[in-house]
Amino acid sequence: YMFNVPIESFAKLTGRSISSFKRDFAQIFNCSPKLWLKNKRLEEAYYLIKHKRQKPTTFYLALGFENLSHFYSSFKEKYGLTTSEI
């Protein structure tokens, strides 16, 4: 989940079309693959900030976020806190 692999690649690796992959994924995980990936990345970010005391600027790219401002807005949307408030 830390790499920016397109959903199409996951579908191809599992031998499914994109639509059937998304449908099957949603049935199992109750969310879209894109949302699942984003949540996993944000959970890892929360851990790194809270327990490892790392700054987002040191890891956001490694977690698959391409844009720091997108990371910050996604983090605040999920946790209701900014990274500095943790």
N, CA, C and O atoms as a Maestro MAE file, in Angstrom:
{
 s_m_m2io_version
 :::
 2.0.0
}

f_m_ct {
 s_m_title
 :::
 protein
 m_atom[344] {
  # First column is atom index #
  i_m_mmod_type
  r_m_x_coord
  r_m_y_coord
  r_m_z_coord
  i_m_residue_number
  s_m_chain_name
  s_m_pdb_residue_name
  s_m_pdb_atom_name
  i_m_atomic_number
  :::
  1 25 0.810 -1.203 0.000 1 A "TYR " " N  " 7
  2 3 0.000 0.000 0.000 1 A "TYR " " CA " 6
  3 2 0.851 1.263 0.000 1 A "TYR " " C  " 6
  4 15 0.323 2.364 -0.157 1 A "TYR " " O  " 8
  5 25 2.142 1.120 0.172 2 A "MET " " N  " 7
  6 3 3.008 2.293 0.222 2 A "MET " " CA " 6
  7 2 3.478 2.745 -1.160 2 A "MET " " C  " 6
  8 15 4.139 3.776 -1.282 2 A "MET " " O  " 8
  9 25 3.149 1.998 -2.178 3 A "PHE " " N  " 7
  10 3 3.596 2.353 -3.520 3 A "PHE " " CA " 6
  11 2 2.406 2.805 -4.350 3 A "PHE " " C  " 6
  12 15 1.296 2.299 -4.188 3 A "PHE " " O  " 8
  13 25 2.642 3.744 -5.224 4 A "ASN " " N  " 7
  14 3 1.576 4.241 -6.090 4 A "ASN " " CA " 6
  15 2 1.386 3.309 -7.280 4 A "ASN " " C  " 6
  16 15 1.824 3.588 -8.396 4 A "ASN " " O  " 8
  17 25 0.727 2.212 -7.005 5 A "VAL " " N  " 7
  18 3 0.406 1.250 -8.054 5 A "VAL " " CA " 6
  19 2 -1.032 1.515 -8.475 5 A "VAL " " C  " 6
  20 15 -1.923 1.558 -7.626 5 A "VAL " " O  " 8
  21 25 -1.275 1.694 -9.765 6 A "PRO " " N  " 7
  22 3 -2.654 1.951 -10.209 6 A "PRO " " CA " 6
  23 2 -3.577 0.776 -9.907 6 A "PRO " " C  " 6
  24 15 -3.144 -0.377 -9.901 6 A "PRO " " O  " 8
  25 25 -4.833 1.070 -9.661 7 A "ILE " " N  " 7
  26 3 -5.835 0.039 -9.391 7 A "ILE " " CA " 6
  27 2 -5.909 -0.942 -10.564 7 A "ILE " " C  " 6
  28 15 -6.157 -2.134 -10.381 7 A "ILE " " O  " 8
  29 25 -5.690 -0.419 -11.763 8 A "GLU " " N  " 7
  30 3 -5.708 -1.277 -12.950 8 A "GLU " " CA " 6
  31 2 -4.672 -2.402 -12.835 8 A "GLU " " C  " 6
  32 15 -4.920 -3.528 -13.267 8 A "GLU " " O  " 8
  33 25 -3.519 -2.090 -12.253 9 A "SER " " N  " 7
  34 3 -2.471 -3.099 -12.077 9 A "SER " " CA " 6
  35 2 -2.893 -4.172 -11.079 9 A "SER " " C  " 6
  36 15 -2.619 -5.355 -11.281 9 A "SER " " O  " 8
  37 25 -3.559 -3.759 -10.004 10 A "PHE " " N  " 7
  38 3 -4.064 -4.743 -9.038 10 A "PHE " " CA " 6
  39 2 -5.078 -5.659 -9.711 10 A "PHE " " C  " 6
  40 15 -5.061 -6.872 -9.501 10 A "PHE " " O  " 8
  41 25 -5.957 -5.082 -10.517 11 A "ALA " " N  " 7
  42 3 -6.962 -5.876 -11.220 11 A "ALA " " CA " 6
  43 2 -6.282 -6.879 -12.151 11 A "ALA " " C  " 6
  44 15 -6.660 -8.049 -12.200 11 A "ALA " " O  " 8
  45 25 -5.299 -6.418 -12.872 12 A "LYS " " N  " 7
  46 3 -4.586 -7.291 -13.812 12 A "LYS " " CA " 6
  47 2 -3.863 -8.419 -13.063 12 A "LYS " " C  " 6
  48 15 -3.877 -9.568 -13.504 12 A "LYS " " O  " 8
  49 25 -3.239 -8.088 -11.944 13 A "LEU " " N  " 7
  50 3 -2.522 -9.098 -11.160 13 A "LEU " " CA " 6
  51 2 -3.447 -10.176 -10.615 13 A "LEU " " C  " 6
  52 15 -3.029 -11.315 -10.403 13 A "LEU " " O  " 8
  53 25 -4.697 -9.816 -10.391 14 A "THR " " N  " 7
  54 3 -5.655 -10.794 -9.865 14 A "THR " " CA " 6
  55 2 -6.454 -11.474 -10.968 14 A "THR " " C  " 6
  56 15 -7.306 -12.319 -10.694 14 A "THR " " O  " 8
  57 25 -6.176 -11.102 -12.222 15 A "GLY " " N  " 7
  58 3 -6.855 -11.739 -13.342 15 A "GLY " " CA " 6
  59 2 -8.294 -11.303 -13.512 15 A "GLY " " C  " 6
  60 15 -9.103 -12.055 -14.054 15 A "GLY " " O  " 8
  61 25 -8.632 -10.105 -13.063 16 A "ARG " " N  " 7
  62 3 -9.997 -9.592 -13.172 16 A "ARG " " CA " 6
  63 2 -10.010 -8.311 -13.993 16 A "ARG " " C  " 6
  64 15 -8.986 -7.654 -14.178 16 A "ARG " " O  " 8
  65 25 -11.185 -7.981 -14.471 17 A "SER " " N  " 7
  66 3 -11.350 -6.665 -15.087 17 A "SER " " CA " 6
  67 2 -11.359 -5.632 -13.970 17 A "SER " " C  " 6
  68 15 -11.520 -5.982 -12.800 17 A "SER " " O  " 8
  69 25 -11.191 -4.390 -14.314 18 A "ILE " " N  " 7
  70 3 -11.172 -3.328 -13.294 18 A "ILE " " CA " 6
  71 2 -12.503 -3.289 -12.551 18 A "ILE " " C  " 6
  72 15 -12.533 -3.188 -11.324 18 A "ILE " " O  " 8
  73 25 -13.594 -3.369 -13.291 19 A "SER " " N  " 7
  74 3 -14.903 -3.285 -12.635 19 A "SER " " CA " 6
  75 2 -15.167 -4.474 -11.716 19 A "SER " " C  " 6
  76 15 -15.709 -4.295 -10.624 19 A "SER " " O  " 8
  77 25 -14.798 -5.679 -12.133 20 A "SER " " N  " 7
  78 3 -15.027 -6.832 -11.248 20 A "SER " " CA " 6
  79 2 -14.086 -6.798 -10.050 20 A "SER " " C  " 6
  80 15 -14.464 -7.212 -8.954 20 A "SER " " O  " 8
  81 25 -12.857 -6.306 -10.250 21 A "PHE " " N  " 7
  82 3 -11.941 -6.173 -9.117 21 A "PHE " " CA " 6
  83 2 -12.504 -5.203 -8.094 21 A "PHE " " C  " 6
  84 15 -12.521 -5.504 -6.901 21 A "PHE " " O  " 8
  85 25 -12.966 -4.044 -8.545 22 A "LYS " " N  " 7
  86 3 -13.531 -3.042 -7.628 22 A "LYS " " CA " 6
  87 2 -14.769 -3.583 -6.922 22 A "LYS " " C  " 6
  88 15 -14.945 -3.367 -5.723 22 A "LYS " " O  " 8
  89 25 -15.623 -4.279 -7.656 23 A "ARG " " N  " 7
  90 3 -16.842 -4.840 -7.073 23 A "ARG " " CA " 6
  91 2 -16.508 -5.886 -6.012 23 A "ARG " " C  " 6
  92 15 -17.051 -5.849 -4.908 23 A "ARG " " O  " 8
  93 25 -15.613 -6.818 -6.349 24 A "ASP " " N  " 7
  94 3 -15.228 -7.857 -5.391 24 A "ASP " " CA " 6
  95 2 -14.534 -7.257 -4.174 24 A "ASP " " C  " 6
  96 15 -14.779 -7.676 -3.043 24 A "ASP " " O  " 8
  97 25 -13.682 -6.291 -4.406 25 A "PHE " " N  " 7
  98 3 -12.972 -5.630 -3.311 25 A "PHE " " CA " 6
  99 2 -13.964 -4.962 -2.363 25 A "PHE " " C  " 6
  100 15 -13.859 -5.098 -1.144 25 A "PHE " " O  " 8
  101 25 -14.926 -4.240 -2.935 26 A "ALA " " N  " 7
  102 3 -15.924 -3.536 -2.112 26 A "ALA " " CA " 6
  103 2 -16.765 -4.507 -1.298 26 A "ALA " " C  " 6
  104 15 -17.149 -4.192 -0.171 26 A "ALA " " O  " 8
  105 25 -17.058 -5.680 -1.845 27 A "GLN " " N  " 7
  106 3 -17.830 -6.673 -1.105 27 A "GLN " " CA " 6
  107 2 -17.051 -7.207 0.090 27 A "GLN " " C  " 6
  108 15 -17.630 -7.492 1.139 27 A "GLN " " O  " 8
  109 25 -15.761 -7.339 -0.067 28 A "ILE " " N  " 7
  110 3 -14.930 -7.888 1.008 28 A "ILE " " CA " 6
  111 2 -14.577 -6.830 2.052 28 A "ILE " " C  " 6
  112 15 -14.669 -7.091 3.252 28 A "ILE " " O  " 8
  113 25 -14.176 -5.644 1.608 29 A "PHE " " N  " 7
  114 3 -13.654 -4.619 2.518 29 A "PHE " " CA " 6
  115 2 -14.626 -3.478 2.807 29 A "PHE " " C  " 6
  116 15 -14.298 -2.580 3.582 29 A "PHE " " O  " 8
  117 25 -15.789 -3.493 2.212 30 A "ASN " " N  " 7
  118 3 -16.815 -2.463 2.423 30 A "ASN " " CA " 6
  119 2 -16.357 -1.058 2.081 30 A "ASN " " C  " 6
  120 15 -16.829 -0.090 2.678 30 A "ASN " " O  " 8
  121 25 -15.459 -0.936 1.144 31 A "CYS " " N  " 7
  122 3 -15.026 0.361 0.631 31 A "CYS " " CA " 6
  123 2 -14.297 0.140 -0.688 31 A "CYS " " C  " 6
  124 15 -13.957 -0.988 -1.044 31 A "CYS " " O  " 8
  125 25 -14.068 1.216 -1.394 32 A "SER " " N  " 7
  126 3 -13.363 1.102 -2.671 32 A "SER " " CA " 6
  127 2 -11.877 0.823 -2.436 32 A "SER " " C  " 6
  128 15 -11.357 1.126 -1.362 32 A "SER " " O  " 8
  129 25 -11.192 0.252 -3.426 33 A "PRO " " N  " 7
  130 3 -9.751 0.021 -3.273 33 A "PRO " " CA " 6
  131 2 -8.979 1.318 -3.031 33 A "PRO " " C  " 6
  132 15 -8.030 1.349 -2.248 33 A "PRO " " O  " 8
  133 25 -9.391 2.377 -3.707 34 A "LYS " " N  " 7
  134 3 -8.715 3.666 -3.557 34 A "LYS " " CA " 6
  135 2 -8.836 4.188 -2.119 34 A "LYS " " C  " 6
  136 15 -7.857 4.655 -1.536 34 A "LYS " " O  " 8
  137 25 -10.035 4.104 -1.562 35 A "LEU " " N  " 7
  138 3 -10.248 4.556 -0.182 35 A "LEU " " CA " 6
  139 2 -9.495 3.671 0.802 35 A "LEU " " C  " 6
  140 15 -8.923 4.172 1.771 35 A "LEU " " O  " 8
  141 25 -9.489 2.363 0.566 36 A "TRP " " N  " 7
  142 3 -8.770 1.447 1.440 36 A "TRP " " CA " 6
  143 2 -7.288 1.788 1.475 36 A "TRP " " C  " 6
  144 15 -6.684 1.839 2.546 36 A "TRP " " O  " 8
  145 25 -6.698 2.024 0.296 37 A "LEU " " N  " 7
  146 3 -5.276 2.384 0.217 37 A "LEU " " CA " 6
  147 2 -4.991 3.682 0.961 37 A "LEU " " C  " 6
  148 15 -4.020 3.780 1.712 37 A "LEU " " O  " 8
  149 25 -5.841 4.669 0.746 38 A "LYS " " N  " 7
  150 3 -5.647 5.959 1.409 38 A "LYS " " CA " 6
  151 2 -5.722 5.801 2.924 38 A "LYS " " C  " 6
  152 15 -4.904 6.369 3.649 38 A "LYS " " O  " 8
  153 25 -6.694 5.035 3.404 39 A "ASN " " N  " 7
  154 3 -6.829 4.826 4.848 39 A "ASN " " CA " 6
  155 2 -5.635 4.091 5.435 39 A "ASN " " C  " 6
  156 15 -5.168 4.447 6.516 39 A "ASN " " O  " 8
  157 25 -5.134 3.075 4.747 40 A "LYS " " N  " 7
  158 3 -3.950 2.344 5.229 40 A "LYS " " CA " 6
  159 2 -2.744 3.272 5.316 40 A "LYS " " C  " 6
  160 15 -1.983 3.220 6.282 40 A "LYS " " O  " 8
  161 25 -2.575 4.113 4.315 41 A "ARG " " N  " 7
  162 3 -1.457 5.061 4.317 41 A "ARG " " CA " 6
  163 2 -1.594 6.057 5.463 41 A "ARG " " C  " 6
  164 15 -0.610 6.397 6.121 41 A "ARG " " O  " 8
  165 25 -2.816 6.521 5.698 42 A "LEU " " N  " 7
  166 3 -3.034 7.476 6.787 42 A "LEU " " CA " 6
  167 2 -2.852 6.820 8.157 42 A "LEU " " C  " 6
  168 15 -2.360 7.460 9.086 42 A "LEU " " O  " 8
  169 25 -3.236 5.574 8.288 43 A "GLU " " N  " 7
  170 3 -3.019 4.857 9.555 43 A "GLU " " CA " 6
  171 2 -1.526 4.716 9.840 43 A "GLU " " C  " 6
  172 15 -1.085 4.886 10.977 43 A "GLU " " O  " 8
  173 25 -0.765 4.412 8.820 44 A "GLU " " N  " 7
  174 3 0.692 4.317 8.984 44 A "GLU " " CA " 6
  175 2 1.274 5.682 9.330 44 A "GLU " " C  " 6
  176 15 2.169 5.781 10.169 44 A "GLU " " O  " 8
  177 25 0.776 6.727 8.692 45 A "ALA " " N  " 7
  178 3 1.238 8.084 8.979 45 A "ALA " " CA " 6
  179 2 0.948 8.451 10.435 45 A "ALA " " C  " 6
  180 15 1.800 9.018 11.119 45 A "ALA " " O  " 8
  181 25 -0.247 8.128 10.902 46 A "TYR " " N  " 7
  182 3 -0.606 8.412 12.290 46 A "TYR " " CA " 6
  183 2 0.370 7.721 13.243 46 A "TYR " " C  " 6
  184 15 0.839 8.323 14.208 46 A "TYR " " O  " 8
  185 25 0.668 6.461 12.964 47 A "TYR " " N  " 7
  186 3 1.618 5.708 13.783 47 A "TYR " " CA " 6
  187 2 2.993 6.381 13.781 47 A "TYR " " C  " 6
  188 15 3.611 6.547 14.833 47 A "TYR " " O  " 8
  189 25 3.458 6.759 12.611 48 A "LEU " " N  " 7
  190 3 4.785 7.384 12.510 48 A "LEU " " CA " 6
  191 2 4.844 8.711 13.255 48 A "LEU " " C  " 6
  192 15 5.863 9.043 13.861 48 A "LEU " " O  " 8
  193 25 3.762 9.460 13.209 49 A "ILE " " N  " 7
  194 3 3.732 10.754 13.894 49 A "ILE " " CA " 6
  195 2 3.609 10.568 15.410 49 A "ILE " " C  " 6
  196 15 4.362 11.160 16.183 49 A "ILE " " O  " 8
  197 25 2.669 9.753 15.809 50 A "LYS " " N  " 7
  198 3 2.374 9.587 17.239 50 A "LYS " " CA " 6
  199 2 3.453 8.805 17.983 50 A "LYS " " C  " 6
  200 15 3.877 9.214 19.064 50 A "LYS " " O  " 8
  201 25 3.899 7.689 17.418 51 A "HIS " " N  " 7
  202 3 4.796 6.797 18.152 51 A "HIS " " CA " 6
  203 2 6.266 6.932 17.778 51 A "HIS " " C  " 6
  204 15 7.144 6.698 18.609 51 A "HIS " " O  " 8
  205 25 6.530 7.303 16.558 52 A "LYS " " N  " 7
  206 3 7.925 7.440 16.112 52 A "LYS " " CA " 6
  207 2 8.380 8.890 16.072 52 A "LYS " " C  " 6
  208 15 9.550 9.176 15.815 52 A "LYS " " O  " 8
  209 25 7.436 9.816 16.330 53 A "ARG " " N  " 7
  210 3 7.735 11.256 16.371 53 A "ARG " " CA " 6
  211 2 8.383 11.766 15.082 53 A "ARG " " C  " 6
  212 15 9.257 12.632 15.115 53 A "ARG " " O  " 8
  213 25 7.947 11.220 13.955 54 A "GLN " " N  " 7
  214 3 8.481 11.665 12.675 54 A "GLN " " CA " 6
  215 2 7.629 12.797 12.109 54 A "GLN " " C  " 6
  216 15 6.439 12.902 12.406 54 A "GLN " " O  " 8
  217 25 8.234 13.612 11.319 55 A "LYS " " N  " 7
  218 3 7.548 14.712 10.649 55 A "LYS " " CA " 6
  219 2 7.024 14.213 9.302 55 A "LYS " " C  " 6
  220 15 7.705 13.443 8.625 55 A "LYS " " O  " 8
  221 25 5.825 14.641 8.906 56 A "PRO " " N  " 7
  222 3 5.255 14.205 7.630 56 A "PRO " " CA " 6
  223 2 6.160 14.478 6.423 56 A "PRO " " C  " 6
  224 15 6.144 13.720 5.453 56 A "PRO " " O  " 8
  225 25 6.934 15.539 6.479 57 A "THR " " N  " 7
  226 3 7.814 15.858 5.351 57 A "THR " " CA " 6
  227 2 8.867 14.778 5.126 57 A "THR " " C  " 6
  228 15 9.431 14.686 4.036 57 A "THR " " O  " 8
  229 25 9.138 13.961 6.137 58 A "THR " " N  " 7
  230 3 10.154 12.908 5.986 58 A "THR " " CA " 6
  231 2 9.592 11.602 5.434 58 A "THR " " C  " 6
  232 15 10.359 10.744 4.996 58 A "THR " " O  " 8
  233 25 8.256 11.430 5.444 59 A "PHE " " N  " 7
  234 3 7.723 10.130 5.029 59 A "PHE " " CA " 6
  235 2 6.558 10.168 4.047 59 A "PHE " " C  " 6
  236 15 6.179 9.116 3.534 59 A "PHE " " O  " 8
  237 25 5.975 11.325 3.761 60 A "TYR " " N  " 7
  238 3 4.762 11.329 2.945 60 A "TYR " " CA " 6
  239 2 4.973 10.702 1.565 60 A "TYR " " C  " 6
  240 15 4.079 10.024 1.057 60 A "TYR " " O  " 8
  241 25 6.128 10.914 0.959 61 A "LEU " " N  " 7
  242 3 6.407 10.302 -0.346 61 A "LEU " " CA " 6
  243 2 6.551 8.782 -0.227 61 A "LEU " " C  " 6
  244 15 6.083 8.039 -1.090 61 A "LEU " " O  " 8
  245 25 7.192 8.333 0.834 62 A "ALA " " N  " 7
  246 3 7.394 6.897 1.040 62 A "ALA " " CA " 6
  247 2 6.074 6.161 1.264 62 A "ALA " " C  " 6
  248 15 5.977 4.963 1.001 62 A "ALA " " O  " 8
  249 25 5.062 6.876 1.748 63 A "LEU " " N  " 7
  250 3 3.757 6.256 1.967 63 A "LEU " " CA " 6
  251 2 2.868 6.299 0.729 63 A "LEU " " C  " 6
  252 15 1.749 5.785 0.748 63 A "LEU " " O  " 8
  253 25 3.356 6.902 -0.332 64 A "GLY " " N  " 7
  254 3 2.581 6.912 -1.565 64 A "GLY " " CA " 6
  255 2 1.828 8.188 -1.846 64 A "GLY " " C  " 6
  256 15 1.105 8.273 -2.838 64 A "GLY " " O  " 8
  257 25 1.982 9.187 -0.992 65 A "PHE " " N  " 7
  258 3 1.362 10.478 -1.258 65 A "PHE " " CA " 6
  259 2 2.292 11.275 -2.162 65 A "PHE " " C  " 6
  260 15 3.494 11.355 -1.907 65 A "PHE " " O  " 8
  261 25 1.745 11.859 -3.207 66 A "GLU " " N  " 7
  262 3 2.562 12.613 -4.144 66 A "GLU " " CA " 6
  263 2 2.625 14.087 -3.799 66 A "GLU " " C  " 6
  264 15 3.475 14.812 -4.316 66 A "GLU " " O  " 8
  265 25 1.736 14.534 -2.935 67 A "ASN " " N  " 7
  266 3 1.608 15.952 -2.655 67 A "ASN " " CA " 6
  267 2 1.441 16.148 -1.149 67 A "ASN " " C  " 6
  268 15 0.561 15.538 -0.541 67 A "ASN " " O  " 8
  269 25 2.266 16.980 -0.551 68 A "LEU " " N  " 7
  270 3 2.223 17.192 0.896 68 A "LEU " " CA " 6
  271 2 0.917 17.849 1.334 68 A "LEU " " C  " 6
  272 15 0.367 17.488 2.375 68 A "LEU " " O  " 8
  273 25 0.416 18.798 0.562 69 A "SER " " N  " 7
  274 3 -0.831 19.452 0.957 69 A "SER " " CA " 6
  275 2 -2.007 18.473 0.884 69 A "SER " " C  " 6
  276 15 -2.925 18.558 1.699 69 A "SER " " O  " 8
  277 25 -1.992 17.554 -0.074 70 A "HIS " " N  " 7
  278 3 -3.025 16.521 -0.135 70 A "HIS " " CA " 6
  279 2 -2.931 15.609 1.090 70 A "HIS " " C  " 6
  280 15 -3.952 15.217 1.656 70 A "HIS " " O  " 8
  281 25 -1.722 15.278 1.491 71 A "PHE " " N  " 7
  282 3 -1.536 14.467 2.688 71 A "PHE " " CA " 6
  283 2 -2.142 15.172 3.904 71 A "PHE " " C  " 6
  284 15 -2.909 14.573 4.658 71 A "PHE " " O  " 8
  285 25 -1.791 16.449 4.087 72 A "TYR " " N  " 7
  286 3 -2.297 17.191 5.243 72 A "TYR " " CA " 6
  287 2 -3.824 17.269 5.251 72 A "TYR " " C  " 6
  288 15 -4.449 17.072 6.293 72 A "TYR " " O  " 8
  289 25 -4.420 17.550 4.109 73 A "SER " " N  " 7
  290 3 -5.887 17.667 4.074 73 A "SER " " CA " 6
  291 2 -6.549 16.305 4.298 73 A "SER " " C  " 6
  292 15 -7.575 16.227 4.974 73 A "SER " " O  " 8
  293 25 -5.985 15.245 3.748 74 A "SER " " N  " 7
  294 3 -6.531 13.902 3.959 74 A "SER " " CA " 6
  295 2 -6.413 13.489 5.423 74 A "SER " " C  " 6
  296 15 -7.330 12.890 5.983 74 A "SER " " O  " 8
  297 25 -5.287 13.811 6.030 75 A "PHE " " N  " 7
  298 3 -5.062 13.473 7.437 75 A "PHE " " CA " 6
  299 2 -6.085 14.180 8.324 75 A "PHE " " C  " 6
  300 15 -6.688 13.565 9.202 75 A "PHE " " O  " 8
  301 25 -6.271 15.464 8.087 76 A "LYS " " N  " 7
  302 3 -7.226 16.233 8.891 76 A "LYS " " CA " 6
  303 2 -8.649 15.725 8.677 76 A "LYS " " C  " 6
  304 15 -9.435 15.661 9.622 76 A "LYS " " O  " 8
  305 25 -8.976 15.367 7.450 77 A "GLU " " N  " 7
  306 3 -10.312 14.846 7.153 77 A "GLU " " CA " 6
  307 2 -10.561 13.533 7.888 77 A "GLU " " C  " 6
  308 15 -11.656 13.317 8.408 77 A "GLU " " O  " 8
  309 25 -9.569 12.660 7.937 78 A "LYS " " N  " 7
  310 3 -9.744 11.348 8.590 78 A "LYS " " CA " 6
  311 2 -9.744 11.445 10.112 78 A "LYS " " C  " 6
  312 15 -10.580 10.828 10.772 78 A "LYS " " O  " 8
  313 25 -8.817 12.212 10.673 79 A "TYR " " N  " 7
  314 3 -8.648 12.224 12.126 79 A "TYR " " CA " 6
  315 2 -9.227 13.449 12.820 79 A "TYR " " C  " 6
  316 15 -9.339 13.462 14.046 79 A "TYR " " O  " 8
  317 25 -9.594 14.469 12.069 80 A "GLY " " N  " 7
  318 3 -10.149 15.668 12.685 80 A "GLY " " CA " 6
  319 2 -9.106 16.492 13.415 80 A "GLY " " C  " 6
  320 15 -9.447 17.416 14.154 80 A "GLY " " O  " 8
  321 25 -7.843 16.167 13.216 81 A "LEU " " N  " 7
  322 3 -6.734 16.870 13.848 81 A "LEU " " CA " 6
  323 2 -5.657 17.128 12.794 81 A "LEU " " C  " 6
  324 15 -5.535 16.392 11.814 81 A "LEU " " O  " 8
  325 25 -4.898 18.165 13.014 82 A "THR " " N  " 7
  326 3 -3.728 18.357 12.160 82 A "THR " " CA " 6
  327 2 -2.604 17.489 12.706 82 A "THR " " C  " 6
  328 15 -2.677 17.002 13.834 82 A "THR " " O  " 8
  329 25 -1.582 17.302 11.914 83 A "THR " " N  " 7
  330 3 -0.459 16.469 12.352 83 A "THR " " CA " 6
  331 2 0.242 17.067 13.564 83 A "THR " " C  " 6
  332 15 0.762 16.328 14.399 83 A "THR " " O  " 8
  333 25 0.264 18.377 13.674 84 A "SER " " N  " 7
  334 3 0.925 19.016 14.822 84 A "SER " " CA " 6
  335 2 0.088 18.923 16.103 84 A "SER " " C  " 6
  336 15 0.615 19.137 17.194 84 A "SER " " O  " 8
  337 25 -1.196 18.609 15.988 85 A "GLU " " N  " 7
  338 3 -2.050 18.490 17.163 85 A "GLU " " CA " 6
  339 2 -1.968 17.107 17.822 85 A "GLU " " C  " 6
  340 15 -2.519 16.902 18.904 85 A "GLU " " O  " 8
  341 25 -1.299 16.185 17.187 86 A "ILE " " N  " 7
  342 3 -1.195 14.822 17.742 86 A "ILE " " CA " 6
  343 2 -0.112 14.761 18.782 86 A "ILE " " C  " 6
  344 15 0.127 13.702 19.363 86 A "ILE " " O  " 8
  :::
 }
 m_bond[343] {
  # First column is bond index #
  i_m_from
  i_m_to
  i_m_order
  :::
  1 1 2 1
  2 2 3 1
  3 3 4 2
  4 3 5 1
  5 5 6 1
  6 6 7 1
  7 7 8 2
  8 7 9 1
  9 9 10 1
  10 10 11 1
  11 11 12 2
  12 11 13 1
  13 13 14 1
  14 14 15 1
  15 15 16 2
  16 15 17 1
  17 17 18 1
  18 18 19 1
  19 19 20 2
  20 19 21 1
  21 21 22 1
  22 22 23 1
  23 23 24 2
  24 23 25 1
  25 25 26 1
  26 26 27 1
  27 27 28 2
  28 27 29 1
  29 29 30 1
  30 30 31 1
  31 31 32 2
  32 31 33 1
  33 33 34 1
  34 34 35 1
  35 35 36 2
  36 35 37 1
  37 37 38 1
  38 38 39 1
  39 39 40 2
  40 39 41 1
  41 41 42 1
  42 42 43 1
  43 43 44 2
  44 43 45 1
  45 45 46 1
  46 46 47 1
  47 47 48 2
  48 47 49 1
  49 49 50 1
  50 50 51 1
  51 51 52 2
  52 51 53 1
  53 53 54 1
  54 54 55 1
  55 55 56 2
  56 55 57 1
  57 57 58 1
  58 58 59 1
  59 59 60 2
  60 59 61 1
  61 61 62 1
  62 62 63 1
  63 63 64 2
  64 63 65 1
  65 65 66 1
  66 66 67 1
  67 67 68 2
  68 67 69 1
  69 69 70 1
  70 70 71 1
  71 71 72 2
  72 71 73 1
  73 73 74 1
  74 74 75 1
  75 75 76 2
  76 75 77 1
  77 77 78 1
  78 78 79 1
  79 79 80 2
  80 79 81 1
  81 81 82 1
  82 82 83 1
  83 83 84 2
  84 83 85 1
  85 85 86 1
  86 86 87 1
  87 87 88 2
  88 87 89 1
  89 89 90 1
  90 90 91 1
  91 91 92 2
  92 91 93 1
  93 93 94 1
  94 94 95 1
  95 95 96 2
  96 95 97 1
  97 97 98 1
  98 98 99 1
  99 99 100 2
  100 99 101 1
  101 101 102 1
  102 102 103 1
  103 103 104 2
  104 103 105 1
  105 105 106 1
  106 106 107 1
  107 107 108 2
  108 107 109 1
  109 109 110 1
  110 110 111 1
  111 111 112 2
  112 111 113 1
  113 113 114 1
  114 114 115 1
  115 115 116 2
  116 115 117 1
  117 117 118 1
  118 118 119 1
  119 119 120 2
  120 119 121 1
  121 121 122 1
  122 122 123 1
  123 123 124 2
  124 123 125 1
  125 125 126 1
  126 126 127 1
  127 127 128 2
  128 127 129 1
  129 129 130 1
  130 130 131 1
  131 131 132 2
  132 131 133 1
  133 133 134 1
  134 134 135 1
  135 135 136 2
  136 135 137 1
  137 137 138 1
  138 138 139 1
  139 139 140 2
  140 139 141 1
  141 141 142 1
  142 142 143 1
  143 143 144 2
  144 143 145 1
  145 145 146 1
  146 146 147 1
  147 147 148 2
  148 147 149 1
  149 149 150 1
  150 150 151 1
  151 151 152 2
  152 151 153 1
  153 153 154 1
  154 154 155 1
  155 155 156 2
  156 155 157 1
  157 157 158 1
  158 158 159 1
  159 159 160 2
  160 159 161 1
  161 161 162 1
  162 162 163 1
  163 163 164 2
  164 163 165 1
  165 165 166 1
  166 166 167 1
  167 167 168 2
  168 167 169 1
  169 169 170 1
  170 170 171 1
  171 171 172 2
  172 171 173 1
  173 173 174 1
  174 174 175 1
  175 175 176 2
  176 175 177 1
  177 177 178 1
  178 178 179 1
  179 179 180 2
  180 179 181 1
  181 181 182 1
  182 182 183 1
  183 183 184 2
  184 183 185 1
  185 185 186 1
  186 186 187 1
  187 187 188 2
  188 187 189 1
  189 189 190 1
  190 190 191 1
  191 191 192 2
  192 191 193 1
  193 193 194 1
  194 194 195 1
  195 195 196 2
  196 195 197 1
  197 197 198 1
  198 198 199 1
  199 199 200 2
  200 199 201 1
  201 201 202 1
  202 202 203 1
  203 203 204 2
  204 203 205 1
  205 205 206 1
  206 206 207 1
  207 207 208 2
  208 207 209 1
  209 209 210 1
  210 210 211 1
  211 211 212 2
  212 211 213 1
  213 213 214 1
  214 214 215 1
  215 215 216 2
  216 215 217 1
  217 217 218 1
  218 218 219 1
  219 219 220 2
  220 219 221 1
  221 221 222 1
  222 222 223 1
  223 223 224 2
  224 223 225 1
  225 225 226 1
  226 226 227 1
  227 227 228 2
  228 227 229 1
  229 229 230 1
  230 230 231 1
  231 231 232 2
  232 231 233 1
  233 233 234 1
  234 234 235 1
  235 235 236 2
  236 235 237 1
  237 237 238 1
  238 238 239 1
  239 239 240 2
  240 239 241 1
  241 241 242 1
  242 242 243 1
  243 243 244 2
  244 243 245 1
  245 245 246 1
  246 246 247 1
  247 247 248 2
  248 247 249 1
  249 249 250 1
  250 250 251 1
  251 251 252 2
  252 251 253 1
  253 253 254 1
  254 254 255 1
  255 255 256 2
  256 255 257 1
  257 257 258 1
  258 258 259 1
  259 259 260 2
  260 259 261 1
  261 261 262 1
  262 262 263 1
  263 263 264 2
  264 263 265 1
  265 265 266 1
  266 266 267 1
  267 267 268 2
  268 267 269 1
  269 269 270 1
  270 270 271 1
  271 271 272 2
  272 271 273 1
  273 273 274 1
  274 274 275 1
  275 275 276 2
  276 275 277 1
  277 277 278 1
  278 278 279 1
  279 279 280 2
  280 279 281 1
  281 281 282 1
  282 282 283 1
  283 283 284 2
  284 283 285 1
  285 285 286 1
  286 286 287 1
  287 287 288 2
  288 287 289 1
  289 289 290 1
  290 290 291 1
  291 291 292 2
  292 291 293 1
  293 293 294 1
  294 294 295 1
  295 295 296 2
  296 295 297 1
  297 297 298 1
  298 298 299 1
  299 299 300 2
  300 299 301 1
  301 301 302 1
  302 302 303 1
  303 303 304 2
  304 303 305 1
  305 305 306 1
  306 306 307 1
  307 307 308 2
  308 307 309 1
  309 309 310 1
  310 310 311 1
  311 311 312 2
  312 311 313 1
  313 313 314 1
  314 314 315 1
  315 315 316 2
  316 315 317 1
  317 317 318 1
  318 318 319 1
  319 319 320 2
  320 319 321 1
  321 321 322 1
  322 322 323 1
  323 323 324 2
  324 323 325 1
  325 325 326 1
  326 326 327 1
  327 327 328 2
  328 327 329 1
  329 329 330 1
  330 330 331 1
  331 331 332 2
  332 331 333 1
  333 333 334 1
  334 334 335 1
  335 335 336 2
  336 335 337 1
  337 337 338 1
  338 338 339 1
  339 339 340 2
  340 339 341 1
  341 341 342 1
  342 342 343 1
  343 343 344 2
  :::
 }
}
